[in-house]
Amino acid sequence: METRPPYSKSARLENDNDHNHSAVPLDEVLACSTSELPGRTSRKRLKIDGRDILIIKYGVNYYAMDSVCYHAGGPLYDGDIEELGGRLCLVCPWHKYKVCVDTGQNYYQSVDPFHPKTSVKWTAGSQRQRTHAVRVHEGNIYLKLTDRDGTLDSDKYNTEKQDNL
């Protein structure tokens, strides 16, 4: 797994094609090049500022989230990608928990106990997995880690503190 530095001057980008030098916002970090995620579906796992991050390419869209599952620390980064109820989810290979890649919400099948013969539908629960903002610019993928002041279940498995336990 690659390790990238925290937000720093190394995340700044100058455009040599014109005289308007633009910089990457200081709260973003250069994660990788789009060429490192070839094909229609691919993924890349890396550490940024002490967090274990997974970048997913699905079609023309890119997503970023904590790479270890919120439930029990399973390898969410190795999970299958499924579309459930119109949402793209990763399925944790350990316990089959389903996590939406753009919201971090858990997905489950809800059954109405008073009408058990009605069709079962996929339902979004609360956000349990931390997701991160992705921006693609000139062939590079930049990430903005979400606010780490609030606590989500995935935080306990995706930080340097967890690596030292």
C-alpha positions as CSV (number, residue, x, y, z in Angstrom):
1,M,0.0,0.0,0.0
2,E,1.3,3.4,-0.9
3,T,1.7,6.2,1.6
4,R,1.0,9.8,0.6
5,P,2.0,12.8,2.6
6,P,-0.6,14.9,4.5
7,Y,-1.9,18.1,3.0
8,S,1.3,20.0,2.1
9,K,3.1,22.1,-0.5
10,S,3.6,18.8,-2.4
11,A,-0.1,18.9,-3.2
12,R,0.2,22.1,-5.1
13,L,0.0,22.0,-8.9
14,E,1.1,24.6,-11.4
15,N,-0.3,24.5,-14.9
16,D,2.5,25.2,-17.3
17,N,0.2,25.3,-20.4
18,D,-0.9,28.9,-19.6
19,H,0.3,31.8,-17.6
20,N,-2.5,31.5,-15.0
21,H,-0.9,29.4,-12.4
22,S,-3.5,27.6,-10.4
23,A,-2.9,25.7,-7.2
24,V,-4.6,22.7,-5.7
25,P,-6.5,23.9,-2.6
26,L,-4.5,23.3,0.5
27,D,-7.1,21.0,1.9
28,E,-6.7,18.6,-1.0
29,V,-3.9,16.1,-1.6
30,L,-2.7,14.5,-4.9
31,A,-3.6,10.9,-4.5
32,C,-2.6,9.4,-7.9
33,S,-2.9,9.7,-11.6
34,T,-6.0,8.5,-13.4
35,S,-3.7,6.2,-15.4
36,E,-3.2,4.2,-12.2
37,L,-6.8,3.2,-12.3
38,P,-7.2,1.6,-15.8
39,G,-10.3,0.0,-17.3
40,R,-13.9,0.4,-16.5
41,T,-13.6,-0.8,-12.9
42,S,-10.4,-0.5,-10.7
43,R,-9.3,0.4,-7.3
44,K,-6.2,1.7,-5.5
45,R,-5.5,1.5,-1.8
46,L,-3.2,4.0,-0.1
47,K,-2.5,5.9,3.1
48,I,-3.0,9.6,3.3
49,D,-2.4,11.6,6.5
50,G,-2.5,8.3,8.5
51,R,-5.8,7.1,7.0
52,D,-6.3,3.9,5.1
53,I,-8.1,5.0,1.9
54,L,-9.6,3.2,-1.1
55,I,-10.1,5.0,-4.4
56,I,-12.6,3.3,-6.7
57,K,-13.1,3.9,-10.4
58,Y,-16.4,2.7,-11.7
59,G,-17.2,3.7,-15.3
60,V,-16.3,7.3,-15.5
61,N,-16.8,8.0,-11.8
62,Y,-14.3,8.1,-9.0
63,Y,-15.1,7.5,-5.3
64,A,-12.9,7.5,-2.1
65,M,-13.7,5.9,1.3
66,D,-12.0,4.4,4.2
67,S,-10.8,1.0,3.0
68,V,-11.4,-1.2,6.1
69,C,-15.0,-2.1,7.0
70,Y,-16.7,-0.3,9.8
71,H,-18.3,-3.5,11.2
72,A,-15.4,-5.7,12.3
73,G,-12.3,-4.4,10.4
74,G,-12.8,-6.6,7.4
75,P,-11.1,-6.0,4.0
76,L,-13.8,-3.9,2.4
77,Y,-11.1,-2.9,-0.2
78,D,-11.4,-6.5,-1.5
79,G,-15.2,-6.6,-1.6
80,D,-17.3,-7.1,-4.7
81,I,-19.0,-4.1,-6.2
82,E,-22.8,-4.3,-6.5
83,E,-25.6,-2.0,-7.5
84,L,-28.4,-2.0,-4.9
85,G,-31.5,0.1,-5.2
86,G,-29.8,2.3,-7.7
87,R,-26.7,2.8,-5.4
88,L,-23.2,1.5,-5.9
89,C,-22.0,-0.5,-2.9
90,L,-19.0,-2.5,-1.8
91,V,-19.7,-5.8,-0.1
92,C,-17.4,-6.7,2.7
93,P,-16.1,-10.3,2.1
94,W,-16.1,-11.1,5.8
95,H,-19.8,-10.6,6.8
96,K,-21.4,-9.4,3.6
97,Y,-22.1,-5.9,4.9
98,K,-23.0,-3.6,2.1
99,V,-21.6,0.0,2.1
100,C,-22.6,2.7,-0.4
101,V,-19.4,4.1,-2.0
102,D,-20.5,7.7,-2.2
103,T,-22.4,8.1,1.1
104,G,-20.8,5.5,3.4
105,Q,-24.3,4.3,4.4
106,N,-24.9,0.7,5.2
107,Y,-27.5,-1.0,3.0
108,Y,-29.8,-3.8,4.2
109,Q,-33.0,-5.6,3.1
110,S,-36.0,-4.4,5.0
111,V,-39.0,-6.6,5.5
112,D,-42.3,-5.4,6.8
113,P,-43.2,-7.9,9.6
114,F,-46.9,-7.1,9.1
115,H,-46.8,-7.8,5.4
116,P,-44.0,-10.4,5.0
117,K,-45.2,-11.5,1.5
118,T,-44.5,-8.0,0.0
119,S,-41.3,-7.6,-1.9
120,V,-38.1,-7.0,0.1
121,K,-36.4,-3.7,-0.8
122,W,-32.9,-2.4,-0.2
123,T,-32.9,0.4,2.4
124,A,-30.1,2.8,3.4
125,G,-29.2,3.0,7.0
126,S,-27.0,5.6,8.7
127,Q,-23.5,6.6,7.5
128,R,-21.1,4.2,9.1
129,Q,-18.1,4.3,6.7
130,R,-16.2,7.6,6.1
131,T,-16.2,8.8,2.5
132,H,-13.9,11.5,1.1
133,A,-14.3,14.1,-1.7
134,V,-12.7,13.3,-5.0
135,R,-11.7,15.8,-7.7
136,V,-10.2,14.9,-11.1
137,H,-8.1,17.5,-12.7
138,E,-5.8,17.2,-15.7
139,G,-5.4,13.5,-15.4
140,N,-4.8,13.5,-11.6
141,I,-7.0,12.5,-8.7
142,Y,-7.1,14.8,-5.7
143,L,-8.8,13.9,-2.4
144,K,-10.1,16.0,0.4
145,L,-10.4,14.0,3.6
146,T,-13.7,14.6,5.3
147,D,-13.9,16.3,8.7
148,R,-12.3,14.0,11.3
149,D,-13.8,15.8,14.3
150,G,-17.0,13.8,14.1
151,T,-16.7,10.1,14.8
152,L,-17.9,7.3,12.4
153,D,-17.7,3.6,13.0
154,S,-15.0,3.2,10.3
155,D,-12.6,5.6,12.1
156,K,-11.5,3.0,14.6
157,Y,-10.1,0.7,11.8
158,N,-8.6,3.2,9.4
159,T,-6.2,5.4,11.3
160,E,-2.6,5.0,12.4
161,K,-3.8,4.3,16.0
162,Q,-5.4,1.1,14.7
163,D,-2.1,0.1,13.0
164,N,-0.3,0.2,16.4
165,L,-2.9,-1.9,18.3
